Amino acid sequence: MSSSGSYLRAVAGIHRRYQATLKRAKSRQQVLNAYWKHKKESEKLLAKHLKDEMGEVKRIKGKMEYR
């Protein structure tokens, strides 16, 4: 289950960068830009994580006898 640990570390890193960027923001536009960047990074990471999990499911399922 090391992949879920690395996923959680990556999520934590994205949130740390997002919070730091929000603290430095001097305008409304910078706040919005920080959010959109954060959203894009989060969605990309989640998609990769779910793809990896589906690969694991298929690998396990492939080893089982079909009934």
C-alpha positions as CSV (number, residue, x, y, z in Angstrom):
1,M,0.0,0.0,0.0
2,S,2.9,2.3,-0.5
3,S,1.2,3.9,-3.5
4,S,-1.5,5.3,-1.2
5,G,1.2,6.7,1.1
6,S,2.9,8.5,-1.8
7,Y,-0.5,9.8,-2.9
8,L,-1.2,11.2,0.5
9,R,2.2,12.8,0.6
10,A,1.6,14.3,-2.9
11,V,-1.8,15.7,-1.8
12,A,-0.2,17.2,1.3
13,G,2.4,18.8,-0.8
14,I,-0.1,20.3,-3.2
15,H,-2.1,21.7,-0.2
16,R,1.0,23.2,1.4
17,R,2.0,25.0,-1.9
18,Y,-1.6,26.2,-2.3
19,Q,-1.8,27.6,1.3
20,A,1.6,29.3,0.9
21,T,0.5,30.9,-2.4
22,L,-2.7,32.1,-0.9
23,K,-0.8,33.8,1.9
24,R,1.4,35.6,-0.6
25,A,-1.5,36.7,-2.8
26,K,-1.9,40.5,-3.1
27,S,-4.9,40.6,-5.4
28,R,-8.2,38.9,-6.0
29,Q,-6.9,37.6,-9.3
30,Q,-3.8,36.0,-7.7
31,V,-6.2,34.2,-5.3
32,L,-8.2,32.9,-8.2
33,N,-5.1,31.9,-10.1
34,A,-3.9,30.0,-7.1
35,Y,-7.2,28.1,-6.8
36,W,-7.3,27.2,-10.5
37,K,-3.7,25.9,-10.4
38,H,-4.4,24.0,-7.2
39,K,-7.6,22.5,-8.8
40,K,-5.7,21.4,-11.9
41,E,-2.9,19.8,-9.9
42,S,-5.4,18.0,-7.6
43,E,-7.5,16.6,-10.5
44,K,-4.4,15.4,-12.4
45,L,-3.1,13.7,-9.3
46,L,-6.4,12.1,-8.5
47,A,-6.8,10.8,-12.1
48,K,-3.4,9.2,-11.9
49,H,-4.1,7.7,-8.5
50,L,-7.4,6.2,-9.7
51,K,-5.8,4.9,-12.9
52,D,-3.1,3.1,-10.8
53,E,-5.8,1.7,-8.5
54,M,-7.8,0.4,-11.5
55,G,-4.6,-1.3,-12.8
56,E,-4.3,-3.0,-9.5
57,V,-7.9,-4.1,-9.5
58,K,-7.5,-5.6,-13.1
59,R,-4.3,-7.3,-12.1
60,I,-5.9,-9.0,-9.0
61,K,-9.1,-9.8,-11.0
62,G,-7.0,-11.4,-13.8
63,K,-5.5,-13.9,-11.3
64,M,-9.0,-15.0,-10.2
65,E,-10.9,-17.8,-11.9
66,Y,-13.9,-16.7,-13.9
67,R,-17.2,-17.9,-12.6
